[in-house]
């Protein structure tokens, strides 16, 4: 079975690393800076906009 274009295996490395970092902070119960969340949302939005435009 082929891997869908939007699957996590095909996401750019910095996107995946950033996501993993935020998840790690949440799992450890650490506070996540508002700026980090804002940047993550921008990256998600940009990624999904590119995905939808193809």
Biopython code that builds the backbone (N, CA, C, O; Angstrom):
import numpy as np
from Bio.PDB.StructureBuilder import StructureBuilder

atoms = [
    (1, "UNK", "N", (0.843, -1.170, 0.000)),
    (1, "UNK", "CA", (0.000, 0.000, 0.000)),
    (1, "UNK", "C", (0.889, 1.233, 0.000)),
    (1, "UNK", "O", (1.866, 1.292, 0.747)),
    (2, "UNK", "N", (0.565, 2.209, -0.821)),
    (2, "UNK", "CA", (1.401, 3.406, -0.909)),
    (2, "UNK", "C", (1.108, 4.358, 0.248)),
    (2, "UNK", "O", (0.035, 4.321, 0.850)),
    (3, "UNK", "N", (2.084, 5.207, 0.540)),
    (3, "UNK", "CA", (1.955, 6.175, 1.619)),
    (3, "UNK", "C", (1.258, 7.424, 1.099)),
    (3, "UNK", "O", (1.697, 7.983, 0.093)),
    (4, "UNK", "N", (0.186, 7.885, 1.746)),
    (4, "UNK", "CA", (-0.485, 9.110, 1.304)),
    (4, "UNK", "C", (0.446, 10.299, 1.399)),
    (4, "UNK", "O", (1.348, 10.329, 2.236)),
    (5, "UNK", "N", (0.223, 11.293, 0.527)),
    (5, "UNK", "CA", (1.084, 12.474, 0.504)),
    (5, "UNK", "C", (1.113, 13.223, 1.823)),
    (5, "UNK", "O", (2.144, 13.797, 2.174)),
    (6, "UNK", "N", (0.024, 13.235, 2.558)),
    (6, "UNK", "CA", (-0.051, 13.993, 3.799)),
    (6, "UNK", "C", (0.370, 13.225, 5.026)),
    (6, "UNK", "O", (0.205, 13.707, 6.147)),
    (7, "UNK", "N", (0.909, 12.044, 4.837)),
    (7, "UNK", "CA", (1.269, 11.237, 5.997)),
    (7, "UNK", "C", (2.487, 11.824, 6.704)),
    (7, "UNK", "O", (3.322, 12.470, 6.072)),
    (8, "UNK", "N", (2.587, 11.601, 8.011)),
    (8, "UNK", "CA", (3.722, 12.145, 8.769)),
    (8, "UNK", "C", (5.083, 11.715, 8.237)),
    (8, "UNK", "O", (6.060, 12.441, 8.421)),
    (9, "UNK", "N", (5.182, 10.556, 7.583)),
    (9, "UNK", "CA", (6.475, 10.107, 7.076)),
    (9, "UNK", "C", (7.009, 11.045, 5.998)),
    (9, "UNK", "O", (8.216, 11.082, 5.760)),
    (10, "UNK", "N", (6.146, 11.792, 5.355)),
    (10, "UNK", "CA", (6.577, 12.670, 4.278)),
    (10, "UNK", "C", (6.652, 14.140, 4.694)),
    (10, "UNK", "O", (6.988, 14.987, 3.866)),
    (11, "UNK", "N", (6.351, 14.465, 5.947)),
    (11, "UNK", "CA", (6.419, 15.841, 6.401)),
    (11, "UNK", "C", (7.879, 16.263, 6.482)),
    (11, "UNK", "O", (8.753, 15.439, 6.751)),
    (12, "UNK", "N", (8.140, 17.528, 6.253)),
    (12, "UNK", "CA", (9.525, 18.019, 6.376)),
    (12, "UNK", "C", (10.073, 17.776, 7.785)),
    (12, "UNK", "O", (9.345, 17.866, 8.773)),
    (13, "UNK", "N", (11.341, 17.475, 7.854)),
    (13, "UNK", "CA", (11.985, 17.153, 9.136)),
    (13, "UNK", "C", (11.784, 18.254, 10.187)),
    (13, "UNK", "O", (11.404, 17.918, 11.308)),
    (14, "UNK", "N", (12.011, 19.538, 9.905)),
    (14, "UNK", "CA", (11.836, 20.548, 10.960)),
    (14, "UNK", "C", (10.409, 20.562, 11.512)),
    (14, "UNK", "O", (10.210, 20.776, 12.708)),
    (15, "UNK", "N", (9.430, 20.339, 10.660)),
    (15, "UNK", "CA", (8.031, 20.301, 11.086)),
    (15, "UNK", "C", (7.833, 19.167, 12.094)),
    (15, "UNK", "O", (7.234, 19.366, 13.151)),
    (16, "UNK", "N", (8.333, 17.993, 11.764)),
    (16, "UNK", "CA", (8.195, 16.834, 12.646)),
    (16, "UNK", "C", (8.954, 17.037, 13.951)),
    (16, "UNK", "O", (8.457, 16.680, 15.019)),
    (17, "UNK", "N", (10.144, 17.601, 13.875)),
    (17, "UNK", "CA", (10.943, 17.825, 15.077)),
    (17, "UNK", "C", (10.271, 18.837, 16.000)),
    (17, "UNK", "O", (10.259, 18.668, 17.219)),
    (18, "UNK", "N", (9.717, 19.885, 15.409)),
    (18, "UNK", "CA", (9.032, 20.907, 16.205)),
    (18, "UNK", "C", (7.815, 20.300, 16.904)),
    (18, "UNK", "O", (7.575, 20.555, 18.084)),
    (19, "UNK", "N", (7.063, 19.508, 16.176)),
    (19, "UNK", "CA", (5.886, 18.839, 16.729)),
    (19, "UNK", "C", (6.290, 17.923, 17.883)),
    (19, "UNK", "O", (5.660, 17.932, 18.941)),
    (20, "UNK", "N", (7.334, 17.140, 17.675)),
    (20, "UNK", "CA", (7.818, 16.222, 18.704)),
    (20, "UNK", "C", (8.279, 16.989, 19.944)),
    (20, "UNK", "O", (8.046, 16.549, 21.070)),
    (21, "UNK", "N", (8.926, 18.125, 19.741)),
    (21, "UNK", "CA", (9.384, 18.939, 20.867)),
    (21, "UNK", "C", (8.236, 19.474, 21.701)),
    (21, "UNK", "O", (8.281, 19.432, 22.931)),
    (22, "UNK", "N", (7.200, 19.980, 21.029)),
    (22, "UNK", "CA", (6.032, 20.489, 21.751)),
    (22, "UNK", "C", (5.323, 19.358, 22.499)),
    (22, "UNK", "O", (4.917, 19.528, 23.649)),
    (23, "UNK", "N", (5.177, 18.221, 21.851)),
    (23, "UNK", "CA", (4.527, 17.077, 22.511)),
    (23, "UNK", "C", (5.318, 16.632, 23.732)),
    (23, "UNK", "O", (4.736, 16.266, 24.753)),
    (24, "UNK", "N", (6.644, 16.662, 23.632)),
    (24, "UNK", "CA", (7.482, 16.286, 24.763)),
    (24, "UNK", "C", (7.296, 17.221, 25.942)),
    (24, "UNK", "O", (7.235, 16.777, 27.088)),
    (25, "UNK", "N", (7.205, 18.527, 25.662)),
    (25, "UNK", "CA", (6.978, 19.499, 26.726)),
    (25, "UNK", "C", (5.637, 19.237, 27.412)),
    (25, "UNK", "O", (5.545, 19.275, 28.639)),
    (26, "UNK", "N", (4.611, 18.975, 26.627)),
    (26, "UNK", "CA", (3.287, 18.721, 27.206)),
    (26, "UNK", "C", (3.290, 17.449, 28.036)),
    (26, "UNK", "O", (2.698, 17.416, 29.115)),
    (27, "UNK", "N", (3.946, 16.401, 27.552)),
    (27, "UNK", "CA", (3.976, 15.129, 28.284)),
    (27, "UNK", "C", (4.702, 15.259, 29.611)),
    (27, "UNK", "O", (4.358, 14.586, 30.583)),
    (28, "UNK", "N", (5.700, 16.119, 29.652)),
    (28, "UNK", "CA", (6.446, 16.330, 30.902)),
    (28, "UNK", "C", (5.731, 17.308, 31.824)),
    (28, "UNK", "O", (6.190, 17.557, 32.939)),
    (29, "UNK", "N", (4.610, 17.865, 31.367)),
    (29, "UNK", "CA", (3.849, 18.811, 32.176)),
    (29, "UNK", "C", (4.436, 20.201, 32.182)),
    (29, "UNK", "O", (4.083, 21.017, 33.033)),
    (30, "UNK", "N", (5.335, 20.491, 31.242)),
    (30, "UNK", "CA", (5.960, 21.810, 31.173)),
    (30, "UNK", "C", (5.029, 22.810, 30.483)),
    (30, "UNK", "O", (4.166, 22.444, 29.684)),
    (31, "UNK", "N", (5.233, 24.058, 30.816)),
    (31, "UNK", "CA", (4.507, 25.127, 30.148)),
    (31, "UNK", "C", (5.070, 25.303, 28.744)),
    (31, "UNK", "O", (6.279, 25.207, 28.538)),
    (32, "UNK", "N", (4.202, 25.558, 27.794)),
    (32, "UNK", "CA", (4.624, 25.815, 26.426)),
    (32, "UNK", "C", (4.354, 27.284, 26.142)),
    (32, "UNK", "O", (3.251, 27.778, 26.376)),
    (33, "UNK", "N", (5.363, 27.975, 25.638)),
    (33, "UNK", "CA", (5.241, 29.401, 25.374)),
    (33, "UNK", "C", (4.194, 29.668, 24.295)),
    (33, "UNK", "O", (4.066, 28.909, 23.333)),
    (34, "UNK", "N", (3.456, 30.746, 24.468)),
    (34, "UNK", "CA", (2.444, 31.142, 23.491)),
    (34, "UNK", "C", (3.065, 31.315, 22.114)),
    (34, "UNK", "O", (2.454, 30.955, 21.108)),
    (35, "UNK", "N", (4.268, 31.859, 22.060)),
    (35, "UNK", "CA", (4.941, 32.064, 20.771)),
    (35, "UNK", "C", (5.223, 30.729, 20.086)),
    (35, "UNK", "O", (5.086, 30.620, 18.867)),
    (36, "UNK", "N", (5.611, 29.723, 20.850)),
    (36, "UNK", "CA", (5.847, 28.395, 20.275)),
    (36, "UNK", "C", (4.562, 27.825, 19.676)),
    (36, "UNK", "O", (4.578, 27.239, 18.594)),
    (37, "UNK", "N", (3.453, 28.002, 20.391)),
    (37, "UNK", "CA", (2.169, 27.517, 19.875)),
    (37, "UNK", "C", (1.758, 28.279, 18.617)),
    (37, "UNK", "O", (1.252, 27.688, 17.663)),
    (38, "UNK", "N", (1.980, 29.591, 18.621)),
    (38, "UNK", "CA", (1.644, 30.414, 17.455)),
    (38, "UNK", "C", (2.430, 29.961, 16.237)),
    (38, "UNK", "O", (1.872, 29.828, 15.148)),
    (39, "UNK", "N", (3.721, 29.726, 16.416)),
    (39, "UNK", "CA", (4.560, 29.277, 15.305)),
    (39, "UNK", "C", (4.143, 27.893, 14.810)),
    (39, "UNK", "O", (4.143, 27.631, 13.607)),
    (40, "UNK", "N", (3.791, 27.018, 15.738)),
    (40, "UNK", "CA", (3.355, 25.678, 15.351)),
    (40, "UNK", "C", (2.080, 25.759, 14.524)),
    (40, "UNK", "O", (1.950, 25.071, 13.511)),
    (41, "UNK", "N", (1.143, 26.592, 14.947)),
    (41, "UNK", "CA", (-0.104, 26.741, 14.190)),
    (41, "UNK", "C", (0.149, 27.327, 12.807)),
    (41, "UNK", "O", (-0.488, 26.928, 11.832)),
    (42, "UNK", "N", (1.077, 28.270, 12.722)),
    (42, "UNK", "CA", (1.434, 28.833, 11.410)),
    (42, "UNK", "C", (1.987, 27.744, 10.501)),
    (42, "UNK", "O", (1.638, 27.675, 9.323)),
    (43, "UNK", "N", (2.851, 26.893, 11.051)),
    (43, "UNK", "CA", (3.434, 25.825, 10.246)),
    (43, "UNK", "C", (2.387, 24.813, 9.808)),
    (43, "UNK", "O", (2.406, 24.359, 8.664)),
    (44, "UNK", "N", (1.476, 24.454, 10.705)),
    (44, "UNK", "CA", (0.395, 23.531, 10.342)),
    (44, "UNK", "C", (-0.455, 24.136, 9.226)),
    (44, "UNK", "O", (-0.764, 23.471, 8.237)),
    (45, "UNK", "N", (-0.825, 25.396, 9.395)),
    (45, "UNK", "CA", (-1.665, 26.063, 8.402)),
    (45, "UNK", "C", (-0.964, 26.116, 7.052)),
    (45, "UNK", "O", (-1.575, 25.822, 6.025)),
    (46, "UNK", "N", (0.289, 26.481, 7.043)),
    (46, "UNK", "CA", (1.055, 26.550, 5.806)),
    (46, "UNK", "C", (1.143, 25.176, 5.139)),
    (46, "UNK", "O", (0.957, 25.049, 3.929)),
    (47, "UNK", "N", (1.427, 24.164, 5.936)),
    (47, "UNK", "CA", (1.547, 22.810, 5.409)),
    (47, "UNK", "C", (0.227, 22.357, 4.788)),
    (47, "UNK", "O", (0.209, 21.861, 3.661)),
    (48, "UNK", "N", (-0.871, 22.525, 5.511)),
    (48, "UNK", "CA", (-2.154, 22.054, 5.007)),
    (48, "UNK", "C", (-2.642, 22.880, 3.819)),
    (48, "UNK", "O", (-3.314, 22.348, 2.936)),
    (49, "UNK", "N", (-2.318, 24.156, 3.785)),
    (49, "UNK", "CA", (-2.655, 24.965, 2.608)),
    (49, "UNK", "C", (-1.915, 24.455, 1.375)),
    (49, "UNK", "O", (-2.490, 24.369, 0.290)),
    (50, "UNK", "N", (-0.624, 24.114, 1.548)),
    (50, "UNK", "CA", (0.135, 23.548, 0.435)),
    (50, "UNK", "C", (-0.414, 22.184, 0.027)),
    (50, "UNK", "O", (-0.494, 21.868, -1.160)),
    (51, "UNK", "N", (-0.782, 21.398, 0.999)),
    (51, "UNK", "CA", (-1.341, 20.067, 0.732)),
    (51, "UNK", "C", (-2.649, 20.180, -0.054)),
    (51, "UNK", "O", (-2.873, 19.424, -0.999)),
    (52, "UNK", "N", (-3.502, 21.112, 0.331)),
    (52, "UNK", "CA", (-4.789, 21.284, -0.340)),
    (52, "UNK", "C", (-4.651, 21.887, -1.735)),
    (52, "UNK", "O", (-5.515, 21.681, -2.588)),
    (53, "UNK", "N", (-3.573, 22.628, -1.972)),
    (53, "UNK", "CA", (-3.410, 23.280, -3.276)),
    (53, "UNK", "C", (-2.817, 22.355, -4.328)),
    (53, "UNK", "O", (-2.745, 22.725, -5.500)),
    (54, "UNK", "N", (-2.389, 21.149, -3.929)),
    (54, "UNK", "CA", (-1.807, 20.223, -4.916)),
    (54, "UNK", "C", (-2.860, 19.344, -5.533)),
    (54, "UNK", "O", (-2.548, 18.509, -6.382)),
]
sb = StructureBuilder()
sb.init_structure("model")
sb.init_model(0)
sb.init_chain("A")
sb.init_seg("    ")
for serial, (resi, resn, name, xyz) in enumerate(atoms, 1):
    if name == "N":
        sb.init_residue(resn, " ", resi, " ")
    sb.init_atom(name, np.array(xyz, "f"), 0.0, 1.0, " ", f" {name:<3s}", serial, name[0])
structure = sb.get_structure()
